Protein backbone atom coordinates (compact mmCIF):
# COMPACT_ATOMS: atom_id res chain seq x y z
CA UNK A 1 0.00 0.00 0.00
CA UNK A 2 1.32 3.29 -0.94
CA UNK A 3 0.81 6.63 0.71
CA UNK A 4 -2.04 7.77 -1.58
CA UNK A 5 -4.08 4.63 -0.79
CA UNK A 6 -3.65 5.24 2.93
CA UNK A 7 -4.74 8.86 2.49
CA UNK A 8 -7.82 7.72 0.55
CA UNK A 9 -8.73 5.28 3.33
CA UNK A 10 -8.33 7.99 5.98
CA UNK A 11 -10.42 10.38 3.89
CA UNK A 12 -13.15 7.77 3.42
CA UNK A 13 -13.08 6.97 7.15
CA UNK A 14 -13.35 10.70 7.95
CA UNK A 15 -16.29 11.13 5.59
CA UNK A 16 -18.09 8.08 7.01
CA UNK A 17 -17.47 9.16 10.61
CA UNK A 18 -18.76 12.65 9.75
CA UNK A 19 -21.91 11.16 8.26
CA UNK A 20 -22.47 8.84 11.26
CA UNK A 21 -21.81 11.57 13.83
CA UNK A 22 -24.07 14.00 11.95
CA UNK A 23 -26.85 11.41 11.82
CA UNK A 24 -26.48 10.66 15.55
CA UNK A 25 -26.55 14.38 16.36
CA UNK A 26 -29.62 14.92 14.21
CA UNK A 27 -31.47 12.05 15.93
CA UNK A 28 -30.57 13.45 19.34
CA UNK A 29 -31.80 16.92 18.35
CA UNK A 30 -35.07 15.45 17.05
CA UNK A 31 -35.63 13.57 20.32
CA UNK A 32 -34.84 16.69 22.35
CA UNK A 33 -37.21 18.81 20.25
CA UNK A 34 -39.94 16.19 20.58
CA UNK A 35 -39.51 16.15 24.35
CA UNK A 36 -39.61 19.96 24.52
CA UNK A 37 -42.66 20.11 22.25
CA UNK A 38 -44.47 17.58 24.44
CA UNK A 39 -43.69 19.66 27.52
CA UNK A 40 -44.88 22.84 25.83
CA UNK A 41 -48.05 21.12 24.64
CA UNK A 42 -48.80 19.85 28.14
CA UNK A 43 -48.25 23.33 29.60
CA UNK A 44 -50.45 24.90 26.96
CA UNK A 45 -53.21 22.33 27.55
CA UNK A 46 -53.06 23.03 31.29
CA UNK A 47 -53.31 26.77 30.64
CA UNK A 48 -56.26 26.32 28.28
CA UNK A 49 -58.04 24.12 30.83
CA UNK A 50 -57.46 26.79 33.49
CA UNK A 51 -58.94 29.44 31.19
CA UNK A 52 -61.93 27.20 30.42
CA UNK A 53 -62.65 26.76 34.12
CA UNK A 54 -62.45 30.53 34.61
CA UNK A 55 -64.86 31.15 31.75
CA UNK A 56 -67.26 28.53 33.13
CA UNK A 57 -67.15 30.20 36.54
CA UNK A 58 -67.87 33.58 34.94
CA UNK A 59 -70.85 32.13 33.09
CA UNK A 60 -72.27 30.76 36.33
CA UNK A 61 -71.75 34.11 38.03
CA UNK A 62 -73.45 35.90 35.14
CA UNK A 63 -76.45 33.55 35.35
CA UNK A 64 -76.66 34.17 39.08
CA UNK A 65 -76.47 37.94 38.54
CA UNK A 66 -79.23 37.64 35.92
CA UNK A 67 -81.44 35.83 38.40
CA UNK A 68 -80.76 38.45 41.05
CA UNK A 69 -81.53 41.22 38.57
CA UNK A 70 -84.82 39.56 37.61
CA UNK A 71 -85.79 39.17 41.27
CA UNK A 72 -84.89 42.78 41.98
CA UNK A 73 -86.87 43.97 38.95
CA UNK A 74 -89.88 42.06 40.20
CA UNK A 75 -89.54 43.61 43.65
CA UNK A 76 -89.24 47.12 42.19
CA UNK A 77 -92.38 46.53 40.13
CA UNK A 78 -94.28 45.47 43.26
CA UNK A 79 -93.00 48.49 45.20
CA UNK A 80 -94.08 50.80 42.37
CA UNK A 81 -97.55 49.24 42.35
CA UNK A 82 -97.77 49.58 46.11
CA UNK A 83 -96.66 53.21 45.95
CA UNK A 84 -99.28 53.90 43.26
CA UNK A 85 -102.01 52.40 45.46
CA UNK A 86 -100.78 54.42 48.43
CA UNK A 87 -100.93 57.61 46.37
CA UNK A 88 -104.50 56.82 45.35
CA UNK A 89 -105.48 56.30 48.99
CA UNK A 90 -103.78 59.57 49.97
CA UNK A 91 -105.55 61.38 47.16
CA UNK A 92 -108.89 60.05 48.46
CA UNK A 93 -107.99 61.17 51.94
CA UNK A 94 -107.13 64.68 50.75
CA UNK A 95 -110.51 65.16 49.11
CA UNK A 96 -113.12 66.77 51.34
CA UNK A 97 -115.61 64.25 52.65
CA UNK A 98 -118.60 66.40 51.94
CA UNK A 99 -117.97 66.89 48.24
C-alpha positions as CSV (number, residue, x, y, z in Angstrom):
1,X,0.0,0.0,0.0
2,X,1.3,3.3,-0.9
3,X,0.8,6.6,0.7
4,X,-2.0,7.8,-1.6
5,X,-4.1,4.6,-0.8
6,X,-3.7,5.2,2.9
7,X,-4.7,8.9,2.5
8,X,-7.8,7.7,0.6
9,X,-8.7,5.3,3.3
10,X,-8.3,8.0,6.0
11,X,-10.4,10.4,3.9
12,X,-13.1,7.8,3.4
13,X,-13.1,7.0,7.2
14,X,-13.3,10.7,7.9
15,X,-16.3,11.1,5.6
16,X,-18.1,8.1,7.0
17,X,-17.5,9.2,10.6
18,X,-18.8,12.7,9.8
19,X,-21.9,11.2,8.3
20,X,-22.5,8.8,11.3
21,X,-21.8,11.6,13.8
22,X,-24.1,14.0,11.9
23,X,-26.8,11.4,11.8
24,X,-26.5,10.7,15.5
25,X,-26.5,14.4,16.4
26,X,-29.6,14.9,14.2
27,X,-31.5,12.0,15.9
28,X,-30.6,13.5,19.3
29,X,-31.8,16.9,18.3
30,X,-35.1,15.5,17.1
31,X,-35.6,13.6,20.3
32,X,-34.8,16.7,22.3
33,X,-37.2,18.8,20.2
34,X,-39.9,16.2,20.6
35,X,-39.5,16.2,24.3
36,X,-39.6,20.0,24.5
37,X,-42.7,20.1,22.3
38,X,-44.5,17.6,24.4
39,X,-43.7,19.7,27.5
40,X,-44.9,22.8,25.8
41,X,-48.0,21.1,24.6
42,X,-48.8,19.9,28.1
43,X,-48.2,23.3,29.6
44,X,-50.5,24.9,27.0
45,X,-53.2,22.3,27.6
46,X,-53.1,23.0,31.3
47,X,-53.3,26.8,30.6
48,X,-56.3,26.3,28.3
49,X,-58.0,24.1,30.8
50,X,-57.5,26.8,33.5
51,X,-58.9,29.4,31.2
52,X,-61.9,27.2,30.4
53,X,-62.6,26.8,34.1
54,X,-62.4,30.5,34.6
55,X,-64.9,31.1,31.8
56,X,-67.3,28.5,33.1
57,X,-67.2,30.2,36.5
58,X,-67.9,33.6,34.9
59,X,-70.9,32.1,33.1
60,X,-72.3,30.8,36.3
61,X,-71.8,34.1,38.0
62,X,-73.5,35.9,35.1
63,X,-76.4,33.6,35.3
64,X,-76.7,34.2,39.1
65,X,-76.5,37.9,38.5
66,X,-79.2,37.6,35.9
67,X,-81.4,35.8,38.4
68,X,-80.8,38.4,41.0
69,X,-81.5,41.2,38.6
70,X,-84.8,39.6,37.6
71,X,-85.8,39.2,41.3
72,X,-84.9,42.8,42.0
73,X,-86.9,44.0,38.9
74,X,-89.9,42.1,40.2
75,X,-89.5,43.6,43.6
76,X,-89.2,47.1,42.2
77,X,-92.4,46.5,40.1
78,X,-94.3,45.5,43.3
79,X,-93.0,48.5,45.2
80,X,-94.1,50.8,42.4
81,X,-97.6,49.2,42.4
82,X,-97.8,49.6,46.1
83,X,-96.7,53.2,45.9
84,X,-99.3,53.9,43.3
85,X,-102.0,52.4,45.5
86,X,-100.8,54.4,48.4
87,X,-100.9,57.6,46.4
88,X,-104.5,56.8,45.4
89,X,-105.5,56.3,49.0
90,X,-103.8,59.6,50.0
91,X,-105.6,61.4,47.2
92,X,-108.9,60.0,48.5
93,X,-108.0,61.2,51.9
94,X,-107.1,64.7,50.8
95,X,-110.5,65.2,49.1
96,X,-113.1,66.8,51.3
97,X,-115.6,64.2,52.6
98,X,-118.6,66.4,51.9
99,X,-118.0,66.9,48.2
